[in-house]
């Protein structure tokens, strides 16, 4: 036997549930926070151009500056270590 929800229960469930596709901006924000690449978000949202995606959601990427700096520092450190290793040889 299948359990059925009454109208008030359905309304309450609808009002409290999170529906990622019901709000495109919320959905895109969650994807960006989850580090999903912009071209993937572009395709998922149906934007013809990556420019549209960046124009609409680029402001959410500014919070990732620390990660960019860390990646560049890591790359520079790896390059410096490689240079030191080759000079020692």
Secondary structure by P-SEA (a helix, b strand, c coil): cbbbbcaaaaaaaaaacccccccaaaaaaaaaaacccaaaaaaaaccccaaaaaaacccccccaaaaaaaaaaaaaaaaaaaaaaaaac
